[in-house]
């Protein structure tokens, strides 16, 4: 990107801005109000595995192991996981 005003202001201003943005970014992450998209791949894998386990559990408990009800079990497990997040 080419920000003309920043380029005119000079290298010191650019470095100052980078430092300010880095500090702001660190403060937001520390406060837990911001996360990097894609940086939590391990958490996503774990939550996906957890969802699949929950689907299997619903199939066993609610549908007596009938895997043809997988879509319904997925909806139920997903709704339960969403309720836990709220």
C-alpha positions, -999 to 999 in steps of 0.1 A, spaced: 0 0 0 11 35 -7 -1 61 18 11 94 4 7 114 36 27 88 56 54 87 29 57 125 30 58 125 68 89 104 68 103 72 81 102 82 118 64 87 117 60 53 99 80 36 127 60 54 153 27 43 137 39 7 135 49 8 172 15 23 182 -4 -3 162 17 -31 176 10 -18 212 -27 -15 205 -28 -50 190 -10 -65 220 -34 -47 244 -65 -59 226 -51 -95 226 -42 -93 263 -77 -81 271 -92 -110 251 -112 -88 228 -93 -96 197 -79 -128 182 -61 -134 149 -83 -152 124 -67 -185 115 -43 -184 145 -65 -208 165 -63 -238 141 -57 -262 170 -87 -249 189 -108 -253 158 -96 -289 153 -104 -296 189 -138 -280 188 -146 -299 155 -135 -332 171 -157 -323 201 -186 -316 179 -182 -349 161 -180 -367 194 -212 -349 205 -229 -360 173 -220 -396 180 -233 -393 215 -266 -379 203 -269 -407 178 -263 -432 206 -286 -416 231 -314 -401 211 -315 -423 180 -304 -457 194 -273 -457 171 -293 -451 139 -267 -433 118 -293 -424 92 -303 -397 117 -268 -381 114 -281 -347 101 -306 -344 129 -280 -354 155 -256 -328 140 -282 -301 144 -289 -311 180 -252 -312 189 -245 -279 171 -274 -262 190 -260 -275 223 -225 -262 215 -239 -228 205 -259 -227 238 -227 -233 257 -210 -203 240 -237 -179 250 
